[in-house]
Amino acid sequence: MTSSISCCEVVKILNPESYDSINVSAERLPLQYTGDLVSRAMHHLQPLHIKNPSNGTPVHQKTTNTTVHWEPEALYTLCYFMHCPQMEWENPNVEPSKVTLQTERPFLVLPPLMEWIRVAVAHTEHRRSFSVDSDDVRQAARLLLPGVDCEPRQIKAEDCFCATRKLDAASTEAKFLQDLGFRMLNCGRTDLVKQAVNLLGPDGINSMSEQGMTPLMYACVRGDEAMVQMLLDAGADINSEVPSTVNKHPSVYPETRQGTPLTFAVLHGHVPVVQLLLDNRANVEGALQDGAENYTETPLQLAAAAGNFELVSLLLERGADPMIGTMCRNGISSAPLGDMNSYSLAAAHGHRNVFRKLLAQSEKEKGDVLSLEEILAEGSDPGEKRLPPQANGGGTLRTGKARLRALREAMYHSAEHGHVDITIDIRSLGVPWTLHTWLESLRTCFIQHRRPLIQGLLKDFCCIQEDEYTEELITHGLPLMFQILRASKNEVISQQLSVIFTQCYGPFPIPKLTEIKKKQTSRLDPHFLNNKDMSDVTFLVEGKPFYAHKVLLFTASPRFKSLLMNRPAAENTCIEISHVKYNIFHLVMQYLYCGGTESLHIRNTEVMELLSAAKFFQLEALQRHCEIICSKNITTETCVDLYKHAKFLGASELTAFIEGYFLKNMVLLIELEGFKQLLYEPSPPESPVSSPGMCSDILHDLEKTLAIRIRSIHLSTSKGSVV
């Protein structure tokens, strides 16, 4: 039963005064102090399995023969990583951008020494070893330092010895002789091969260590060409595989399962050894058999991921298939692991020259395979194209379709990892954009300030099918494009974005504003309009009296009610109205006395002032009537001023309509100076039509309006129903 307290708490409990010195971070530790600190930390990291019977506190378990010690190389490696520099962009404005090593990381972001030791020791125990080596520290760095990617673990014969296994005398002797044979073979002495084989046991030259590795595999890992040739001459199985089970081989690394000698030679980049194995007819696809599903990477996949152009070229010459992907098996079902074939791996790691080599090789072998353009022209299933089987070997159509699928997958991975140049290369082959790959490529180009590529991508948006318009376009695409519009202020990019926004808005008309059907609770005969007889309230407008009746105005709107309340109870009340012209006030009263807008005759020059008056007097139906008139009379010359006025009044319905007009006609409007000023230049604070934060929010409001439009057209259950 393990203790639930943390390592740091253990240190505080057992030796509080030493805690601060052990829990150090990436300070500049002199190497001579590192060994002492590690030794003290290792003492506190010993297993705590036994509890004190008196008080239940954990005490150290007595372990005299299982102490893990640190090799000098491991301490050097630990010191290096605790001063690890970081990779940063040198100057993102330079094309192409460069990545260089910059200043050392602030020590606070690095893990403490106790964490380094804990993770490194865990890797050591996984190897069933009693010494922490440099590789263990490197594997710890891969987990603890963000962005650090170390070389693969160096497989060593010494790692296969397991002193904790319970064996009888005969088995112990056989194991000792086998271990001795492996050591003799791994020392590089070809003259000892014959004697070593005699020590390996009944399987001889093809005996496997606890790691499931044969002597030939270890020689391939080291790149010992002479030893590889000697072992092959002695009868070593050139296509032997690391077993997938751990019954007989308990120390098999999960990442080496089904590995072959060729796999290990490629993994460690030993070109002469790879050449030698292929010359001796090693299976170029590793452990993969014809027609079988692949659950591990082929040698070509490993070479493509590593970006080793020479190895990729050699494997392709020997017939390696770049179309082979890796399957993922979870114990219940098997499914492709994202079709991560050689194309995808090269694209995901940004190896452009390797990717082009793979493409060039497939072009040579294509023969009568349909081109990508022909496949796309035929639709989603190119197999429907009627060609005689003898004309194409029977399988070329399937090959063409598989190649298109592989390139689409590679396009996705290159876009995901920010390798936009490879993405553009794939696009130039005729592979269609998906919305996701287009957005990720655009994001990368924007971050790297690559304006020519941004323009090319924006021009290509029209190639994306409307069926691709998903929620991602709203949640990620629109914010990105409007951010580009804010930041660039480039005429070409602004024009291209205008085309995209208009295309996304669609050909359907702008949703119309509708009249508010609202009956007044009381009304008077129009004969009483501005009639002094029987009036009990007088409004003074521009110095002229206007006679009205309280019984009507009290129920007309809350604004009139507040004006009439708290007035002296005289026979006639006089109220002065400012900021409203006499003819506009007359129209307001005419609307109230007639009970509607049917009798109103509003000139185009009066509609904006009447809208303001209706807003002030809180007459919603009259306000909506004015908004409808404005929406019918809107033009490219008047839309900007109309928008500013509607925004100032808070007329949300009219504002939304004008924003729709902006988006639908943005290609024309972006050329007008007034519209560009509206987008980019804030109004002066003293401007009567400016509202706080209005101009800074215009692009945001356009983005929201366009998002609502896209949802109503492309994402709703009744597509196209926008009115």
C-alpha positions in Angstrom: 0.0 0.0 0.0 1.6 3.2 -1.2 1.6 6.5 0.6 -0.6 9.3 -0.7 1.7 12.1 0.3 3.8 13.8 -2.4 7.6 13.6 -2.6 8.0 17.2 -1.6 5.9 16.5 1.6 8.1 13.5 2.4 11.2 15.7 2.2 9.6 18.3 4.5 8.6 15.5 7.0 11.9 13.7 7.1 14.3 16.6 6.7 12.6 20.0 6.7 15.8 22.0 6.6 17.0 20.3 3.4 13.8 20.8 1.5 14.7 24.2 0.1 18.1 23.0 -1.3 16.6 19.9 -2.9 13.5 21.5 -4.5 15.7 23.7 -6.7 14.7 24.7 -10.2 16.7 25.8 -13.2 19.3 27.8 -11.3 22.9 27.5 -12.5 23.9 24.4 -10.5 27.6 23.7 -10.6 28.2 20.1 -11.6 30.1 19.2 -8.5 27.0 19.9 -6.4 24.6 18.1 -8.6 25.7 14.6 -7.6 25.3 15.4 -3.9 21.8 16.9 -4.4 20.7 13.9 -6.5 22.0 11.5 -3.8 20.1 13.3 -1.1 16.9 13.5 -3.3 17.2 9.8 -4.1 17.2 9.0 -0.4 13.9 10.7 0.1 12.4 9.1 -3.0 12.9 5.5 -1.7 9.6 3.6 -1.6 7.4 4.2 1.5 5.5 0.9 1.9 5.7 0.3 5.7 3.9 2.3 8.3 5.0 2.8 11.9 2.6 0.7 14.0 2.7 3.3 16.8 1.5 6.4 15.0 0.8 5.2 11.4 3.4 7.5 9.8 5.3 6.1 6.8 8.9 5.0 7.3 11.6 4.0 4.7 11.5 0.4 3.5 14.8 -1.4 4.0 16.2 -2.0 0.4 19.8 -2.9 0.4 20.2 -4.5 -3.0 17.9 -2.5 -5.3 19.4 1.0 -5.0 19.3 3.0 -8.2 22.5 5.0 -8.9 23.2 7.7 -11.4 25.8 7.4 -14.1 28.1 10.4 -14.7 26.7 10.9 -18.2 23.2 11.1 -16.7 24.3 13.9 -14.4 25.9 15.8 -17.3 22.7 15.5 -19.3 20.6 16.6 -16.3 22.7 19.7 -15.9 22.3 20.5 -19.6 18.5 20.3 -19.6 18.2 22.3 -16.4 19.8 25.1 -18.4 17.9 24.3 -21.5 17.4 27.2 -24.0 14.3 27.6 -26.0 13.4 28.0 -29.7 11.9 31.3 -30.8 11.0 33.1 -34.0 14.0 35.3 -34.9 11.9 37.8 -36.9 8.4 36.8 -38.0 8.3 39.7 -40.5 11.1 38.2 -42.6 10.1 35.7 -45.3 10.9 33.0 -44.9 10.9 33.2 -41.1 13.8 31.8 -39.2 13.9 29.9 -35.9 16.9 30.4 -33.6 18.0 29.6 -30.1 17.3 32.5 -27.8 18.1 33.4 -24.2 17.8 30.8 -21.5 14.3 30.1 -20.0 13.4 31.8 -16.8 14.2 29.3 -14.1 10.6 29.4 -12.7 9.2 27.6 -15.7 11.5 24.6 -15.4 10.5 21.6 -13.3 12.2 21.2 -9.9 15.0 18.7 -9.4 12.8 16.3 -7.5 10.5 16.0 -10.6 13.4 15.4 -12.9 14.7 12.6 -10.7 11.3 11.0 -10.2 10.6 10.8 -14.0 14.1 9.6 -14.9 14.0 6.9 -12.3 10.6 5.7 -13.6 12.2 5.2 -17.0 15.1 3.3 -15.4 12.7 1.0 -13.6 10.8 0.3 -16.8 14.1 -0.9 -18.3 14.6 -3.2 -15.2 17.9 -1.5 -14.7 19.6 -0.2 -11.6 21.5 2.7 -13.1 20.0 5.9 -14.5 21.7 6.7 -17.8 21.7 9.7 -20.2 18.8 8.2 -22.2 16.6 8.1 -19.2 17.1 11.8 -18.6 16.4 12.6 -22.2 13.1 10.7 -22.1 12.3 12.7 -18.9 13.0 15.9 -20.8 10.5 14.9 -23.5 7.8 14.8 -20.8 8.8 17.8 -18.6 10.0 20.4 -21.2 7.4 21.7 -23.6 8.6 21.5 -27.2 11.7 19.3 -26.5 12.0 16.3 -28.8 15.0 14.0 -28.2 16.4 11.3 -30.3 14.9 7.8 -29.9 16.2 5.7 -27.0 19.4 4.0 -27.8 18.7 0.3 -27.4 21.6 -1.5 -25.6 22.2 -5.1 -24.9 23.1 -4.3 -21.3 19.5 -3.2 -20.7 18.2 -6.7 -21.2 19.8 -8.2 -18.0 17.2 -8.7 -15.2 18.7 -9.5 -11.8 15.3 -9.6 -10.1 13.9 -12.7 -11.9 13.6 -15.9 -9.8 15.5 -18.6 -11.7 16.8 -22.0 -10.7 20.4 -22.9 -11.0 20.2 -24.3 -14.6 18.2 -21.4 -15.9 20.5 -18.9 -14.2 23.5 -20.5 -15.9 21.8 -20.5 -19.3 20.8 -16.9 -18.8 24.3 -16.0 -17.8 25.7 -17.7 -20.9 23.2 -16.0 -23.1 23.9 -12.6 -21.6 27.6 -13.2 -22.1 27.0 -14.1 -25.8 25.1 -10.9 -26.3 27.9 -8.9 -24.7 30.5 -10.6 -27.0 28.5 -9.8 -30.1 27.8 -6.2 -29.0 31.5 -5.4 -28.4 32.0 -5.2 -32.2 34.5 -8.1 -32.4 33.6 -10.1 -35.6 36.2 -12.7 -34.6 34.0 -13.6 -31.6 30.8 -14.4 -33.5 31.3 -18.1 -33.6 32.1 -18.5 -29.9 29.2 -16.1 -29.0 26.7 -18.1 -31.1 27.6 -21.2 -29.1 26.6 -19.4 -25.9 23.3 -18.0 -27.0 21.3 -21.2 -26.4 19.1 -23.4 -28.6 18.0 -20.6 -30.9 21.6 -19.8 -31.7 22.1 -16.7 -33.8 18.4 -15.8 -33.7 18.1 -15.8 -29.9 16.2 -13.0 -28.4 16.9 -10.9 -25.3 14.3 -9.9 -22.7 13.7 -6.9 -25.0 12.8 -9.2 -27.8 15.9 -8.1 -29.7 18.2 -10.4 -31.7 21.9 -9.9 -32.2 21.2 -8.7 -35.7 18.8 -6.0 -34.4 21.4 -4.7 -31.9 24.0 -4.5 -34.7 21.6 -2.6 -36.8 20.9 -0.2 -34.0 24.7 0.5 -33.6 25.1 0.7 -37.4 27.9 -1.9 -37.3 28.0 -2.8 -41.0 30.8 -5.5 -40.6 28.9 -7.2 -37.7 25.7 -7.2 -39.7 27.4 -8.9 -42.6 29.0 -11.4 -40.3 25.7 -12.2 -38.6 23.9 -12.6 -42.0 26.6 -15.0 -43.2 26.1 -17.0 -39.9 22.5 -17.4 -40.8 20.7 -14.6 -38.9 17.1 -14.2 -39.8 17.0 -10.9 -41.8 13.2 -10.5 -41.3 12.9 -11.4 -37.6 10.4 -9.4 -35.6 10.3 -8.1 -32.1 7.4 -10.0 -30.5 4.2 -8.2 -29.5 3.7 -10.3 -26.3 5.7 -9.9 -23.0 5.4 -13.4 -21.6 8.8 -14.6 -22.7 10.3 -11.1 -23.2 9.1 -8.8 -20.3 11.2 -5.8 -21.2 10.0 -5.3 -24.8 9.5 -1.5 -25.5 6.0 -0.8 -26.8 7.4 1.3 -29.6 9.7 -1.5 -30.8 7.1 -4.2 -31.2 7.1 -5.9 -34.6 10.3 -4.1 -35.4 12.7 -5.8 -37.8 16.5 -5.3 -38.4 15.6 -3.0 -41.3 13.3 -1.0 -39.1 16.0 -0.3 -36.5 18.6 0.5 -39.2 16.2 3.1 -40.7 15.2 4.4 -37.3 18.8 5.3 -36.4 19.6 6.6 -39.9 22.4 4.0 -40.8 22.2 4.2 -44.6 25.0 1.7 -45.4 23.4 -0.9 -43.1 20.0 -0.3 -44.8 21.7 -0.8 -48.2 23.2 -4.0 -47.0 20.0 -5.4 -45.6 18.1 -4.6 -48.8 20.8 -6.2 -50.9 20.2 -9.3 -48.8 16.5 -9.2 -49.6 15.1 -7.8 -46.4 11.4 -7.1 -46.6 11.3 -3.4 -47.6 8.0 -3.0 -45.7 9.4 -4.3 -42.4 7.0 -6.7 -40.6 4.1 -6.0 -43.0 3.0 -9.0 -45.0 1.2 -8.8 -48.4 -2.5 -8.0 -47.8 -2.2 -7.8 -44.0 -3.1 -4.9 -41.9 -0.3 -2.7 -40.6 -0.1 -2.0 -36.9 3.4 -0.5 -36.8 5.3 2.0 -38.9 7.1 0.7 -42.0 10.7 1.7 -42.7 9.5 4.2 -45.3 7.2 5.8 -42.8 10.0 6.2 -40.3 12.4 7.7 -42.9 9.7 10.1 -44.1 8.9 11.2 -40.5 12.6 11.8 -39.8 13.1 13.7 -43.1 16.0 11.4 -44.2 16.0 12.1 -48.0 18.7 9.6 -48.7 16.9 6.7 -47.0 13.5 7.7 -48.5 15.1 7.6 -52.0 16.7 4.2 -51.3 13.5 2.6 -50.0 11.4 4.0 -52.9 13.9 2.6 -55.4 13.5 -0.8 -53.7 9.7 -0.8 -54.0 8.5 0.7 -50.7 4.9 1.8 -50.9 4.2 5.3 -49.6 0.5 4.6 -49.5 0.7 2.2 -46.6 -0.9 3.6 -43.4 -0.9 2.5 -39.8 -3.8 0.9 -38.0 -4.8 1.5 -34.4 -5.9 -1.5 -32.4 -7.6 -0.9 -29.0 -8.6 -4.4 -28.2 -12.2 -3.9 -29.4 -11.8 -2.8 -33.0 -9.2 -1.8 -35.5 -9.3 1.5 -37.3 -6.9 3.5 -39.4 -4.8 5.8 -37.3 -5.7 8.9 -39.4 -4.2 7.2 -42.4 -0.8 8.3 -41.3 1.1 7.1 -44.4 4.4 8.3 -45.6 2.8 11.3 -47.3 1.1 12.4 -44.1 4.2 11.9 -41.9 6.5 13.9 -44.2 3.8 16.7 -44.4 3.2 16.7 -40.7 6.9 17.1 -39.9 7.4 19.7 -42.6 9.9 17.8 -44.7 9.1 19.4 -48.0 11.9 17.8 -50.1 10.9 14.3 -48.8 7.3 15.0 -49.6 8.2 16.1 -53.1 10.3 12.9 -53.6 7.3 10.8 -52.6 5.2 12.6 -55.1 7.7 12.3 -57.9 8.0 8.5 -57.2 4.3 8.0 -57.3 4.1 10.0 -60.6 6.7 7.6 -62.2 4.7 4.5 -61.1 1.3 6.0 -61.9 1.2 4.9 -65.6 -2.5 5.0 -66.7 -3.8 6.1 -63.3 -6.3 9.0 -63.6 -5.0 12.4 -62.8 -6.4 14.3 -59.8 -8.3 16.6 -62.0 -9.9 13.6 -63.8 -10.8 12.0 -60.4 -12.3 15.3 -59.1 -14.2 15.7 -62.4 -15.7 12.2 -62.1 -17.0 12.9 -58.6 -16.4 11.2 -55.3 -16.2 7.7 -56.8 -13.8 7.6 -59.7 -14.4 3.8 -60.0 -17.6 4.7 -62.0 -15.4 5.7 -65.0 -15.9 2.9 -67.5 -12.5 1.7 -68.7 -11.6 -1.9 -69.7 -9.7 -3.7 -66.9 -6.9 -4.7 -69.3 -6.3 -1.0 -70.1 -5.2 -0.1 -66.6 -4.1 -3.3 -65.0 -7.4 -3.7 -63.0 -6.4 -1.6 -60.0 -5.2 1.8 -61.3 -8.5 3.5 -60.7 -8.5 2.4 -57.0 -4.9 3.6 -56.8 -5.9 7.0 -58.1 -8.7 7.3 -55.6 -6.4 6.1 -52.7 -3.7 8.6 -53.8 -6.2 11.5 -53.7 -7.4 10.4 -50.2 -3.7 10.2 -49.1 -3.0 13.7 -50.4 -6.1 15.1 -48.6 -4.9 13.5 -45.4 -1.4 14.9 -45.9 -2.9 18.3 -46.6 -4.7 18.2 -43.3 -1.6 17.3 -41.3 0.6 19.9 -43.0 -2.1 22.6 -42.3 -2.5 21.4 -38.7 1.2 21.7 -38.0 1.7 25.0 -39.7 3.7 23.8 -42.7 1.8 26.0 -45.2 4.3 25.6 -48.0 3.6 21.9 -48.2 -0.1 22.6 -48.0 0.2 25.0 -51.0 2.2 22.4 -52.9 -0.6 19.8 -52.4 -3.2 22.4 -53.4 -1.3 23.1 -56.6 -1.8 19.4 -57.6 -5.6 20.0 -57.7 -6.5 18.6 -54.3 -9.6 20.5 -53.1 -9.6 22.6 -50.0 -11.6 21.7 -46.9 -12.7 24.5 -44.7 -10.5 23.3 -41.9 -7.3 23.1 -43.9 -8.0 26.5 -45.5 -8.6 28.2 -42.2 -5.5 26.6 -40.6 -3.3 27.7 -43.5 -4.7 31.2 -43.4 -4.1 31.4 -39.7 -0.4 30.3 -40.1 0.2 32.8 -42.9 -1.4 35.6 -40.8 0.8 34.8 -37.8 3.9 34.7 -40.0 3.0 37.9 -41.9 3.1 36.2 -45.3 1.0 38.6 -47.2 1.3 37.1 -50.7 0.2 33.7 -49.4 -2.7 35.4 -47.5 -3.9 36.9 -50.8 -3.6 33.6 -52.6 -5.6 31.8 -49.9 -8.3 34.5 -49.8 -8.6 34.2 -53.6 -9.1 30.4 -53.2 -12.0 30.7 -50.8 -14.5 30.5 -53.7 -13.3 26.9 -54.3 -14.7 25.8 -50.9 -18.1 24.2 -51.4 -21.0 25.7 -49.4 -21.7 22.2 -47.9 -18.4 22.8 -46.1 -19.8 25.8 -44.2 -19.9 24.4 -40.7 -19.9 25.9 -37.2 -16.1 26.1 -37.5 -16.6 28.9 -40.1 -18.5 30.9 -37.5 -16.4 30.1 -34.4 -12.9 30.2 -36.0 -13.2 31.5 -39.6 -15.1 34.8 -39.1 -13.0 36.0 -36.1 -9.8 35.2 -38.1 -10.9 37.0 -41.2 -12.2 40.1 -39.4 -9.0 40.2 -37.4 -7.1 40.2 -40.7 -9.3 43.0 -42.0 -8.6 45.0 -38.9 -4.8 44.5 -39.0 -3.9 44.6 -42.6 -5.7 47.6 -44.1 -4.3 46.4 -47.4 -6.6 47.3 -50.4 -6.2 44.0 -52.1 -6.8 41.9 -49.0 -9.7 44.2 -48.0 -11.3 43.7 -51.4 -10.8 39.9 -51.2 -12.3 39.7 -47.8 -15.3 41.8 -49.0 -15.9 39.2 -51.7 -15.8 36.4 -49.1 -18.2 38.2 -46.8 -20.6 38.8 -49.6 -20.4 35.2 -50.7 -21.0 34.0 -47.2 -24.0 36.3 -46.8 -25.6 34.6 -49.8 -27.9 35.6 -52.6 -31.1 35.7 -50.5 -32.6 39.2 -49.8 -32.0 41.0 -46.6 -34.6 40.2 -44.0 -37.3 42.8 -44.2 -38.5 45.0 -41.4 -42.2 44.6 -40.5 -44.7 47.1 -39.3 -45.8 46.9 -35.6 -49.5 46.4 -35.5 -50.4 48.2 -32.3 -53.8 49.7 -31.6 -53.9 52.8 -29.4 -55.9 52.5 -26.2 -57.6 55.9 -27.0 -58.0 58.2 -29.9 -59.7 61.5 -30.8 -61.3 62.7 -34.0 -58.7 64.3 -36.3 -60.8 67.5 -36.1 -59.3 68.1 -32.6 -55.7 68.1 -34.0 -54.1 71.4 -33.0 -57.5 72.8 -32.1 -57.5 75.3 -29.4 -61.1 74.6 -28.5 -61.4 72.2 -25.5 -57.6 71.7 -25.4 -56.0 71.4 -22.0 -52.3 71.3 -22.8 -50.2 73.5 -25.0 -46.8 72.6 -26.5 -44.4 75.4 -27.4 -42.4 74.2 -30.4 -40.0 76.6 -32.1 -41.9 79.4 -30.5 -45.2 78.3 -31.9 -48.1 76.9 -29.8 -49.5 73.5 -30.5 -52.8 72.6 -28.8 -53.4 69.0 -27.6 -55.5 67.0 -25.1 -54.2 65.2 -22.0 -56.7 62.4 -22.3 -55.0 61.2 -25.5 -51.4 61.9 -24.5 -51.5 60.2 -21.1 -52.0 56.8 -22.8 -49.9 57.5 -25.9 -46.5 56.7 -24.4 -44.5 56.8 -21.2 -42.7 59.9 -22.4 -45.8 62.0 -22.8 -47.1 60.7 -19.4 -43.9 61.9 -17.6 -44.2 65.3 -19.3 -47.7 65.8 -18.2 -47.3 64.5 -14.6 -46.3 66.8 -11.7 -47.7 69.8 -13.5 -49.8 72.4 -11.7 -53.5 71.7 -12.0 -54.3 74.7 -14.1 -56.8 74.9 -16.9 -54.1 74.9 -19.6 -50.6 73.5 -19.2 -47.8 74.9 -21.4 -44.8 72.6 -22.1 -41.8 73.7 -24.2 -40.4 71.1 -26.6 -36.8 71.7 -27.8 -34.7 69.8 -30.4 -37.8 69.0 -32.5 -39.0 71.0 -35.4 -42.6 72.2 -35.7 -43.4 70.2 -38.8 -42.0 67.0 -37.3 -44.0 67.5 -34.1 -47.1 68.0 -36.2 -46.5 64.6 -37.9 -46.1 63.0 -34.5 -49.4 64.5 -33.3 -51.1 63.6 -36.5 -50.0 60.0 -36.0 -51.6 60.0 -32.5 -54.9 61.7 -33.4 -55.4 59.6 -36.5 -54.5 56.4 -34.7 -51.9 55.1 -37.3 -49.4 55.9 -40.0 -51.8 55.5 -43.0 -52.6 59.2 -43.2 -49.0 60.4 -42.8 -47.3 61.9 -45.8 -43.6 61.9 -44.9 -41.0 63.4 -47.2 -37.6 61.8 -47.6 -36.0 64.9 -46.0 -38.2 64.5 -42.9 -37.9 60.7 -42.2 -34.6 60.9 -40.2 -35.9 63.7 -38.0 -39.2 61.9 -37.5 -37.4 58.8 -36.6 -35.5 60.7 -33.9 -38.7 62.2 -32.6 -40.5 58.9 -32.5 -37.6 57.4 -30.6 -37.6 60.4 -28.1 -41.4 60.2 -27.5 -41.2 56.3 -27.3 -43.6 55.6 -30.1 -42.5 52.2 -31.3 -45.0 51.8 -34.2 -44.1 55.2 -35.6 -40.4 54.5 -35.2 -40.7 51.1 -37.0 -42.6 52.8 -39.8 -39.7 55.3 -40.2 -37.2 52.5 -40.2 -39.0 50.7 -43.0 -39.0 53.9 -45.1 -35.2 54.2 -44.5 -34.6 50.6 -45.4 -36.5 51.0 -48.7 -34.6 54.2 -49.6 -31.1 53.1 -48.6 -28.3 53.5 -51.2 -24.5 53.1 -51.3 -24.2 56.9 -50.8 -26.6 57.2 -47.9 -26.0 53.9 -46.0 -23.0 55.2 -43.9 -24.8 58.3 -42.6 -28.0 56.3 -42.0 -26.0 53.7 -40.1 -24.4 56.3 -37.9 -27.7 57.8 -37.1 -29.4 54.5 -36.4 -26.5 53.5 -34.2 -26.7 56.8 -32.3 -30.5 56.4 -31.7 -30.1 52.7 -30.6 -32.4 51.6 -33.4 -31.3 47.9 -33.3 -33.6 46.6 -36.0 -32.6 49.3 -38.5 -28.9 48.9 -37.5 -29.1 45.1 -38.2 -30.7 45.7 -41.6 -28.0 48.2 -42.6 -25.3 45.8 -41.5 -26.9 43.2 -43.8 -26.8 45.8 -46.5 -23.1 46.4 -45.9 -22.3 42.7 -46.1 -24.4 42.2 -49.2 -22.8 45.1 -51.0 -19.4 45.2 -49.4 -17.5 44.7 -52.7 -18.8 48.1 -53.9 -18.7 49.8 -50.5 -15.1 48.9 -49.7 -14.1 51.3 -52.5 -15.8 54.3 -50.9 -13.8 56.5 -48.6 -16.7 57.1 -46.3 -17.2 53.3 -45.7 -13.5 52.8 -45.1 -13.4 55.6 -42.6 -16.4 53.9 -40.8 -14.5 50.6 -40.6 -11.1 51.9 -39.6 -11.3 55.4 -38.1 -13.1 56.2 -34.8 -15.5 59.2 -34.8 -14.3 62.2 -32.9 -15.7 62.3 -29.3 -17.5 65.6 -29.9 -19.3 64.3 -33.0 -23.1 64.4 -32.4 -23.5 61.0 -34.2 -20.8 59.2 -32.3 -21.6 56.9 -29.5 -19.0 55.5 -27.1 -17.1 52.7 -28.7 -19.3 52.7 -31.8 -16.7 52.5 -34.5 -14.5 50.1 -32.6 -17.5 47.7 -32.5 -18.6 48.0 -36.1 -16.5 45.2 -37.4 -17.6 43.1 -34.4 -21.2 43.9 -35.2 -20.7 42.9 -38.8 -19.1 39.6 -37.7 -22.1 38.9 -35.5 -24.6 39.7 -38.2 -22.8 37.5 -40.7 -22.6 34.7 -38.2 -26.4 34.9 -37.7 -26.9 34.9 -41.5 -24.7 31.8 -42.0 -26.5 29.9 -39.3 -29.9 30.8 -40.8 -28.9 29.8 -44.4 -26.4 26.9 -44.0 -26.8 25.5 -40.5 -30.5 25.7 -39.7 -33.0 22.9 -40.3 -34.8 25.0 -42.9 -31.9 26.2 -45.0 -32.5 29.4 -46.9 -35.3 30.5 -44.7 -34.0 34.0 -43.8 -37.1 36.2 -44.2 
